[in-house]
Each structure stands twice: as structure tokens, then as C-alpha cells.
Amino acid sequence: RSYIRDSTEVLQRIKKVGDLPPNSKLFTADAVSMYTNIDSDHAIKSIDSLLTELVYKRALPEKFPKTLVVDLLRLVMQNNVFEFGSSKWLQLTGTAMGTPVACAYATIAFGIHENRQILPKYQKYFKLFVRFIDDVFGVWTGPSDEWSNFKHDMDKCGLLRWEFLEPCDSVVFLDLSITINRDDM
């Protein structure tokens, strides 16, 4: 699981990393306007697929209302009306802003991509990979050509794009300054 609750959990995960290979580098990534760039059709299909998988695996309660949940997500995400000044607007793209479900929806939508596409392909190059909503921190040990592929694949989640700090020895993530000191952090 890559999702973290707070910087305290990041520190706990760092302590579990152990010795770092000599080629280890730190990196961060930030989603560009995550909520407004989550493609609703793509995200709803992904969430529907995940829920179907969880129902099939019996990981949800027997009478879990999967169809209702997906229909309600579609209703909220595709019919969000908001006020700007004295006029009303229908939000046409992205996560429905101002709704209670927005944060969880965006986090789950990218989490599906991360768990199905990113981690299976690149896990072998991470000594650590964590995400807090739209911010990523990791320890990269892979070759530079795979780094380029990784960045490209992160951008394959609908309209969402990521900005990366290239692998280096010191980064700021959340409220932490993290530095590689020889073989550890």
C-alpha cells in the first residue's frame, strides 16, 4: 500500500527501508491540479471495475450496493453545479469540487492506476514509494531509461499529469526534509 496518512507515517516507512544501494536517489512528484484533471468517465469506469473485482473476490459485504455507489458517483461527478458570483455553472470536467466525496474519489481513482499499472511494473525499482493524495515520494534504484518510462506511465491516468523532481540526494516532502546520508536516509 502506497497511500500514507501523514508525515509521521512517512518517517515510520523510512525506518523500515534498511540499507540503500549505492545508486539510490530520492524523488518527489506532484499531480498537476489533480481534482480538476481527473477524467470523470475514466475514473468512474476504473472505480466500477475495482468494485466489481472486490465483489467477485467477496471482499465487500454480500449485499454491497455496487451499482448504486457507481450510479451515485456518476450523478455527483457529472452534474456538479456551482456558483461563481451571481451566475451558476455546470462543471464539465474533473472531480466535482466542493463535494464531500471529492478527496476520496480522486485518491481512489489514481490509486487504481497506481496499483494496476505503476506498482506491478516499477516496484522492483523502489526502495520506498508513498503517496499522500496528489504528492508522491520515493527512493528510486532503477536505470535512467526506466525512470523515463515510469514518468510516462504515471501520466497515463486519464487527463492527469505529474510534475517530477528528478532523482537526487535531498528532497522536501510534506513537512519533511529528507536526505540520503551514504547508505540510509
Buried (B, 14 or more C-beta within 10 A) or exposed (E): EBBBEEBEBBEEBBEEBEEBEEEBBBBBBEBEBBBBBBBBEBBBBBBBEBBEEEBEEEEBEEEBEBEEBBEEBBEBBBEBEEEEEEEEEEBEBBBBEEBEBBBEBBBBBBBBBBBBBBBEEBEEBBBBBBBBBBBBBBBBBBEEEBBEBBBEBBEEBBBBBBEBBEBEEEBEBBEEEBEBEEEEB
